[in-house]
């Protein structure tokens, strides 16, 4: 993309730039959905699931996590 392309995009209204950003993000998300997981990602998911199945009560409620992070309820 050249600088003239960027300048043309920046000349769009805020609403148009938001719509363009959303469209771009959706295209990235669609493409990412079709990518297979890497072996280390799959291993991490399986490890997390195994930990949860071994200790299903060893969890922290979302409300406590938010509180510890200082987030509003």
C-alpha positions in Angstrom: 0.0 0.0 0.0 1.4 3.3 -1.0 1.2 6.5 1.0 -1.4 7.9 -1.4 -3.6 4.9 -0.6 -3.2 5.6 3.1 -4.0 9.2 2.6 -7.2 8.3 0.7 -8.2 6.0 3.5 -7.5 8.6 6.1 -9.6 11.1 4.2 -12.7 8.8 4.8 -15.1 9.9 7.5 -14.8 8.4 10.9 -17.8 6.2 10.3 -16.4 5.0 7.0 -13.0 4.2 8.6 -14.7 2.3 11.4 -16.7 0.3 8.9 -13.5 -0.4 6.9 -11.7 -1.5 10.1 -14.6 -3.8 11.0 -14.6 -5.3 7.5 -10.8 -5.9 7.6 -11.0 -7.4 11.1 -13.8 -9.8 10.0 -11.7 -10.9 7.0 -8.8 -11.6 9.3 -11.1 -13.6 11.7 -12.5 -15.6 8.8 -9.1 -16.5 7.6 -7.8 -17.3 11.1 -10.8 -19.6 11.6 -9.6 -21.8 8.7 -6.1 -22.1 10.0 -5.3 -25.4 11.8 -4.0 -25.2 15.3 -0.3 -25.7 15.7 0.8 -28.8 17.6 2.0 -26.8 20.6 -1.4 -24.9 20.7 -3.3 -28.2 20.6 -1.0 -29.7 23.3 -1.7 -26.6 25.5 -5.4 -27.0 25.1 -5.3 -30.7 25.9 -3.1 -30.0 29.0 -5.6 -27.4 30.2 -8.5 -29.7 29.7 -6.7 -32.6 31.5 -6.0 -30.3 34.4 -9.6 -29.2 34.6 -10.9 -32.7 34.4 -8.5 -33.8 37.2 -9.5 -30.9 39.4 -12.9 -29.6 38.3 -13.4 -27.6 41.5 -10.1 -25.8 41.3 -11.5 -22.7 39.6 -11.8 -19.0 40.3 -15.2 -17.4 39.6 -15.1 -14.7 37.0 -16.4 -12.2 39.5 -13.3 -12.7 41.7 -11.0 -12.4 38.7 -12.6 -9.1 37.7 -12.3 -7.9 41.3 -8.6 -8.8 41.6 -8.0 -6.9 38.4 -10.0 -3.9 39.6 -12.6 -4.2 36.9 -16.2 -3.1 37.4 -18.9 -5.7 38.0 
